[in-house]
């Protein structure tokens, strides 16, 4: 079989050469074992508008190794778009494609089990972490909250699965039919409905450099994931509004009865709490509705999800 490895890169100069060496060694082992076609298999590095030497390193790797392909964006379009570009490039050129992060914290030895599951008939194989022991407390907490929220919103998503996965060429072709500009692959791929399976792996410590997935990027990914696949937040805001209206009516009745009885009602606390509660609800509601309107605004412009500057590839 022809296997393509898709590796999104953003400012990865510190670890890229070592990662490329490990991936090349893995591809050679698989080829010697007769599991992949050495002539038709490739490692595809996508330079997502890096500001360091990442692009130059990819060009040199391509010059030194014919099995390495380089794709260079004209600007930084984001991790999800970089993975998607790799998928689009691999479509029709391979039997299966595996995406993996450039730092190789995701265990490359799991690739053998990906291929095993593919051989059993799975068009999609999800790589799932055994644990999040390498993450800090805050990242663990926010990740669990995110996955639970996505499930609560009715979105099909695999817990503790990032973007380490195998897609068959059939899955790549079906994925190419999706045209939305707001890309959230973790939620998108399960909607393909193809036979799938799961492979569990251990996460390694990063050997060089630092994670480029900042808190801001994680929050943007979470917001994009929720609003791209569910309108449940709008429903929840509506129900919250009904509940607060119900509570307000009770407070109104109680206050009116106490006024008829001649009791002194302070009123200050009630008014202040009501203003804050209603104000917060209104701001949340406006923000959520605005998020959906913004999504529609972006989609209607039909701008490209990424722009490729140049490609180095050996047929």
JOZI-V468871 format. One record per pair of residues at least 12 apart in sequence whose C-alpha atoms are under 6 Angstrom apart, sorted by the first residue. I is the first residue (numbers start at 1). J is the second residue. Records with the same first field share a line. If there is no record, write none. Layout:
I = J, J
//
This chain:
1 = 36, 37, 95
2 = 36, 37, 40, 41, 94, 95
3 = 41, 94, 96, 97
4 = 41, 42, 43, 97
5 = 43, 44, 97, 98, 99
6 = 44, 86, 98, 99
7 = 44, 45, 99, 100, 101, 102
8 = 45, 46, 82, 83
9 = 46, 47, 48, 102
10 = 48, 50
11 = 50, 52, 54
12 = 54
13 = 53, 54
14 = 208, 209
15 = 208
42 = 67, 68
43 = 68, 69
44 = 69, 70
45 = 70
46 = 71, 72
47 = 72
48 = 73, 76
49 = 73, 74, 75, 76
58 = 70
69 = 312, 313
70 = 311, 312
71 = 311
72 = 308, 309, 310
73 = 307, 308, 309
74 = 307, 308, 309
77 = 306
91 = 169, 172
95 = 168, 169
96 = 167, 168, 169
97 = 166, 167
98 = 165, 166
99 = 164, 165
100 = 164
105 = 203, 204, 206
106 = 203
122 = 195, 196
123 = 167, 168, 195, 196
124 = 166, 167, 196
125 = 165, 166, 196, 197, 198
126 = 165, 198
127 = 161, 164, 165, 199, 200
128 = 160, 161, 200
129 = 160, 200, 201, 202
130 = 200, 201, 202
147 = 159
153 = 232
157 = 187
181 = 299, 305
184 = 225
//
